[in-house]
Amino acid sequence: MKKNTSDKMSKLVSLCKRRGYVFQSSEIYGGLNSCWDYGPLGSELKRNIKDFWWKSMVYERDDIEGIDSSILMHPRIWEASGHVEHFTDPLVDCKKCKMRFRADEVNSEKCPSCGGEFTRPRSFNLMFKTFMGPVEDSANVIYMRPETAQGIYVNFLNVLNSSRKKIPFGIAQIGKAFRNEITPGNFIFRTREFEQMEMQYFVEPGGSMQIMEQWKEIRYQWYVRLGIKPEKLRFHEHDEKELAHYAKKAFDIQYEFPFGWSELEGIHHRADYDLKRHTEFSGKDLTYYDDEKKIRYTPNIIETSAGCDRTLLTCLIDAFHEEEERIVLKLSPRIAPIKAAILPLVNRDGMDEFAGKIYDRLKSRFKVFYDDGGSIGRRYRRMDEAGTPFCFTVDSQTLKDNTVTLRERDSMQQTRIPESDIEVELRKRIENI
Ligand SMILES: [Zn+2]
């Protein structure tokens, strides 16, 4: 079992490199631990996932607005949020080889690497620190944000007033966050630099639990719409030990990764903690007045917090299939990096020219790929590995009746359609799923 697990992950990691999904960061310098770069297909996949999230959270809903706040923020924000005080892991150092471990992850008294003695555990804050301006002293310490959520809370009034929203309403944001994890790992599952897709929904305290239940369902369905197998998804409720100090109730959507069930997204009831703390630390009143009910209150917050890199990894793992004669990534057409390949059967008799015209016509509207290198079978296999859902092949029949072969990745079935229907057909197959 263990072997299959690492097999699947290592096969996926090597496919990612081979096809240009994910590369080790700084590879020619020996790599930088836990940092990864998205290649031509990976960056496209990531954009598609973010677009789909943004469209379903911001465009499809009348009650959510988007923002894009800065990574560097006023250091007092992290005092108010509790990160300066609480965002720590217990850390021990090996006195001999100087390796560092999370105290809660080592289960012996001695260093597992060299057998040396450990130092006493101490708190290690996971925020990346830097300095703003030219003077590197404690007055100029600033943090790389460890989550995008705080940028939303501190803009609560700005968005409320500029968009004239009424509670309940939400604010969505996609952006990078940084956590100096002691033990990152599992490829792009846990990294020190990562991208979040977070939405904070502001609600009246009464009835907030019911709204949380609705968000659980909405967010679960989002992964199903993304093409993830439902039997690989489940909810996990945080027990008292897991619950963050501010949270009233919290659920994770988990996915069954090759290395076990792990968190994909958190859906948390944060009560009135965030806005109360920012009111206290900033001195600005962040309460809300409901002018229909004539009541004033501090809004409660339901948070949906997803990791973009983690979602991308999930899509790849879920889509990865080894069949007898091929490896295929069965990514949903909605997020597949390349939507279709345009292939001349052979490079002569005007087939290449005909295919080239189709490609030129489509390329401003879809990410398409033109390939005339190698046998048609090999070209199909390359597209299978890249996760390209459709291939349109121009052959001698095309030159007679203007039809092309439409080859589907998953079923490998081939049908003929008029060349003039390609765009409509492609749009239908990408969007109507
Ligand atoms: Zn050691």
Boltz pocket constraint, residues with backbone or C-beta under 6 A from the ligand:
constraints:
  - pocket:
      binder: B
      contacts: [[A, 94], [A, 95], [A, 96], [A, 97], [A, 98], [A, 99], [A, 111], [A, 112], [A, 113], [A, 114], [A, 115], [A, 116]]
      max_distance: 6.0
